[in-house]
């Protein structure tokens, strides 16, 4: 007979836990704050495309352990389309809170 398994999920990042108390503990962890909204323009700060502008296509909160300084915190992340000066599309990239900033131009 199949065994019924109940899992609890963190409402912030979606990580699954066997115990409710663990999911609640995860929900209490802060989020590294550099939120961007879909459609906003951000500047890439490091790695592939450094210095280029990119358009946010998707956002999400990652579970603790992603990115520098986030071992015990949630991490805000975005998926972007990168364009070179002049607007030509050159690719996509996944960026964590510490690899982009909102473009102020």
VEXDREN-2710 file (C-alpha; in Angstrom, 1 decimal):
% VEXDREN-2710
k/r/px/py/pz
1/UNK/0.0/0.0/0.0
2/UNK/1.4/3.5/-0.9
3/UNK/2.6/5.6/2.0
4/UNK/1.2/9.1/2.5
5/UNK/3.9/11.7/2.9
6/UNK/3.1/15.2/4.1
7/UNK/5.5/18.0/3.3
8/UNK/5.4/21.6/4.4
9/UNK/6.7/24.5/2.2
10/UNK/8.3/27.8/3.0
11/UNK/5.9/30.5/1.7
12/UNK/8.9/32.7/0.6
13/UNK/11.1/30.3/-1.4
14/UNK/9.0/27.1/-1.7
15/UNK/11.6/24.8/-0.1
16/UNK/9.9/21.6/1.2
17/UNK/10.3/20.3/4.8
18/UNK/9.1/17.2/6.6
19/UNK/8.2/19.3/9.7
20/UNK/6.0/22.4/10.0
21/UNK/8.3/24.0/12.5
22/UNK/11.2/23.8/9.9
23/UNK/9.1/25.5/7.2
24/UNK/8.1/28.2/9.7
25/UNK/11.8/28.8/10.7
26/UNK/12.7/29.2/7.0
27/UNK/9.9/31.7/6.6
28/UNK/11.4/33.8/9.4
29/UNK/14.7/34.2/7.6
30/UNK/15.3/37.6/6.0
31/UNK/15.5/38.2/2.2
32/UNK/18.7/39.9/0.8
33/UNK/17.0/43.1/-0.4
34/UNK/17.6/44.2/-4.0
35/UNK/14.2/43.6/-5.5
36/UNK/13.4/44.4/-9.1
37/UNK/10.1/44.1/-10.9
38/UNK/9.4/42.5/-14.2
39/UNK/10.1/44.9/-17.0
40/UNK/12.6/47.0/-15.1
41/UNK/16.0/47.7/-16.5
42/UNK/19.1/46.6/-14.4
43/UNK/22.8/46.9/-14.9
44/UNK/24.9/43.7/-14.6
45/UNK/27.7/44.2/-12.0
46/UNK/29.8/41.1/-12.6
47/UNK/30.5/38.2/-14.8
48/UNK/29.1/37.7/-18.4
49/UNK/27.7/41.0/-19.7
50/UNK/29.3/43.1/-16.9
51/UNK/28.3/46.8/-17.4
52/UNK/25.5/46.0/-19.8
53/UNK/21.8/46.7/-19.3
54/UNK/19.3/44.0/-19.0
55/UNK/15.5/43.7/-18.8
56/UNK/14.0/41.7/-16.0
57/UNK/11.8/38.9/-17.3
58/UNK/11.2/36.7/-14.2
59/UNK/11.7/37.2/-10.4
60/UNK/11.9/34.8/-7.5
61/UNK/13.1/34.3/-4.0
62/UNK/15.8/31.5/-3.6
63/UNK/16.2/29.3/-0.6
64/UNK/19.0/30.0/1.9
65/UNK/22.5/29.2/0.7
66/UNK/22.5/30.9/-2.7
67/UNK/25.0/33.7/-3.2
68/UNK/27.7/35.3/-1.0
69/UNK/26.4/36.3/2.4
70/UNK/23.2/34.4/2.0
71/UNK/24.1/31.1/3.8
72/UNK/21.4/31.8/6.3
73/UNK/19.1/34.2/4.4
74/UNK/16.8/34.0/1.4
75/UNK/18.2/35.5/-1.8
76/UNK/16.3/37.7/-4.3
77/UNK/17.0/36.7/-7.9
78/UNK/16.0/37.8/-11.4
79/UNK/16.2/36.3/-14.9
80/UNK/17.1/38.9/-17.5
81/UNK/17.4/39.4/-21.2
82/UNK/20.7/41.2/-22.0
83/UNK/21.0/43.9/-24.7
84/UNK/24.1/45.6/-26.0
85/UNK/24.1/49.4/-26.5
86/UNK/21.7/50.0/-29.4
87/UNK/19.2/47.4/-28.1
88/UNK/20.4/44.2/-29.9
89/UNK/19.5/41.1/-27.8
90/UNK/22.6/39.1/-26.9
91/UNK/21.3/36.5/-24.4
92/UNK/19.8/35.8/-21.0
93/UNK/21.2/35.4/-17.5
94/UNK/20.1/34.6/-14.0
95/UNK/21.3/37.2/-11.5
96/UNK/21.3/37.1/-7.7
97/UNK/20.9/40.2/-5.5
98/UNK/24.7/40.9/-5.5
99/UNK/25.2/40.9/-9.3
100/UNK/22.8/43.6/-10.5
101/UNK/21.6/47.1/-9.6
102/UNK/18.6/49.1/-10.8
103/UNK/19.6/51.3/-13.6
104/UNK/19.3/55.0/-12.6
105/UNK/19.9/56.6/-16.0
END
